[in-house]
Amino acid sequence: MAGSHGSLTKAGKVRNQTPKVEGRKRKGLTPILRNKKNYIKRIVKEMPVGQPEYRQERRR
């Protein structure tokens, strides 16, 4: 094996030296859960989409 790209003793050197960073917290649901929730609300329960009618009439 001529021309290898570095020895195996140096493998992972940079990754082990980098400081551990915590991941950011999610603010909302993941897209799969959000789509499932919307499907149940709109298709299964047949709830209307959007704001209630009385709020739209009140604004006019």
PAZAPA-4460 file (N, C-alpha, C; in steps of 0.05 Angstrom, whole numbers, plus 32768, in hexadecimal, padded with zeros to 4 digits):
% residues 60
    n_x    n_y    n_z   ca_x   ca_y   ca_z    c_x    c_y    c_z   seq   type   mol
   8011   7FE8   8000   8000   8000   8000   8012   8019   8000     1      M     A
   8017   8022   7FE9   8028   803A   7FE7   8016   8053   7FE6     2      A     A
   801F   8068   7FF3   8011   8082   7FF2   7FF8   8084   8003     3      G     A
   7FF9   807A   801C   7FE2   807C   802D   7FDF   8099   8036     4      S     A
   7FC8   80A1   8040   7FC1   80BC   8047   7FC4   80C1   8065     5      H     A
   7FD8   80B6   8071   7FDC   80BB   808E   7FDA   80A1   809D     6      G     A
   7FE7   80A1   80B4   7FE7   8088   80C4   7FCE   8085   80D4     7      S     A
   7FC7   806D   80DB   7FAF   8068   80EB   7FB2   8071   8108     8      L     A
   7FCB   8076   8111   7FCF   8080   812C   7FC5   809C   812F     9      T     A
   7FC3   80AB   8119   7FBA   80C7   811A   7F9C   80CA   8114    10      K     A
   7F8E   80B4   8111   7F72   80B5   8109   7F61   80C1   8120    11      A     A
   7F50   80D4   811A   7F3E   80E0   812D   7F4B   80F5   813E    12      G     A
   7F62   80FF   8137   7F71   8112   8147   7F62   812D   8149    13      K     A
   7F59   8137   8133   7F4C   8151   8133   7F31   8150   8141    14      V     A
   7F22   813A   813C   7F07   8138   8148   7F09   8135   8166    15      R     A
   7F1D   8127   8170   7F20   8125   818D   7F29   813E   819A    16      N     A
   7F36   8150   818B   7F3F   816A   8197   7F2A   817F   8197    17      Q     A
   7F16   817D   8187   7F01   8192   8186   7EF0   8191   819F    18      T     A
   7EE8   81A8   81A9   7ED6   81A8   81C1   7EBA   819F   81BA    19      P     A
   7EAD   8192   81CE   7E92   8188   81CA   7E7F   819F   81CB    20      K     A
   7E6D   81A1   81B8   7E59   81B6   81B7   7E3D   81A9   81B9    21      V     A
   7E2D   81B4   81CB   7E12   81A9   81CF   7E00   81B1   81B7    22      E     A
   7DEE   81A0   81B0   7DDC   81A6   819A   7DC7   81BA   81A3    23      G     A
   7DBB   81C9   8190   7DA6   81DC   8198   7D8C   81CE   819C    24      R     A
   7D7B   81D9   81AD   7D62   81CD   81B3   7D4E   81D4   819E    25      K     A
   7D3C   81C1   8197   7D28   81C6   8183   7D11   81D7   8190    26      R     A
   7D07   81EA   8180   7CF2   81FB   818A   7CD7   81F0   8185    27      K     A
   7CD4   81E0   8170   7CBA   81D5   8169   7CBB   81B7   8164    28      G     A
   7CA6   81AD   8159   7CA5   8190   8153   7CB6   818A   813A    29      L     A
   7CBF   8171   8138   7CCC   8169   8120   7CB8   8168   8109    30      T     A
   7CC1   816B   80F0   7CAE   816C   80DA   7C9B   8153   80D9    31      P     A
   7CA5   813C   80DF   7C95   8124   80DE   7C7E   8125   80F2    32      I     A
   7C84   812D   810A   7C6F   812F   811F   7C5C   8146   8118    33      L     A
   7C66   815C   810E   7C55   8173   8107   7C41   816B   80F1    34      R     A
   7C4B   815D   80DC   7C3A   8154   80C6   7C25   8140   80D0    35      N     A
   7C2D   812E   80E2   7C1A   811A   80EC   7C04   8128   80FC    36      K     A
   7C0C   813C   810D   7BF8   814B   811D   7BE5   815A   810B    37      K     A
   7BEF   8167   80F6   7BDE   8175   80E3   7BCB   8162   80D4    38      N     A
   7BD5   814A   80CD   7BC4   8137   80BF   7BAD   812E   80D1    39      Y     A
   7BB3   8128   80EA   7B9E   811F   80FC   7B89   8135   8100    40      I     A
   7B93   814E   8103   7B81   8164   8108   7B6F   816A   80F0    41      K     A
   7B7B   816A   80D8   7B6D   8173   80C0   7B5D   815C   80B3    42      R     A
   7B68   8144   80B0   7B5B   812F   80A2   7B4A   811D   80B4    43      I     A
   7B56   8114   80CA   7B47   8101   80DB   7B31   810F   80EA    44      V     A
   7B37   8126   80F7   7B23   8135   8107   7B13   8148   80F7    45      K     A
   7B1B   814D   80DE   7B0D   815F   80CB   7B09   817B   80D7    46      E     A
   7B1E   8185   80E4   7B1C   81A0   80EF   7B23   81B5   80DA    47      M     A
   7B16   81CC   80DA   7B1C   81E0   80C6   7B38   81EB   80CA    48      P     A
   7B45   81F3   80B3   7B60   81FE   80B4   7B5E   821C   80B5    49      V     A
   7B6F   8229   80C4   7B70   8246   80C6   7B64   8251   80DF    50      G     A
   7B60   826B   80E0   7B55   8278   80F7   7B37   8274   80F9    51      Q     A
   7B2C   8275   8111   7B0F   8272   8113   7B00   8289   8105    52      P     A
   7AE8   8283   80FC   7AD9   8297   80ED   7AD2   82B0   80FC    53      E     A
   7ACC   82AE   8116   7AC4   82C5   8125   7ADB   82DA   8127    54      Y     A
   7AF3   82D1   8127   7B09   82E4   8128   7B0C   82F4   810E    55      R     A
   7B07   82E6   80F7   7B09   82F4   80DD   7AF2   8308   80DA    56      Q     A
   7ADA   8302   80E3   7AC4   8314   80E1   7AC8   832C   80F3    57      E     A
   7AD4   8328   8109   7AD8   833E   811D   7AEB   8353   8112    58      R     A
   7AFF   834B   8102   7B12   835E   80F7   7B06   8371   80E3    59      R     A
   7AF2   8369   80D4   7AE8   8378   80BE   7ADA   8391   80C7    60      R     A
***
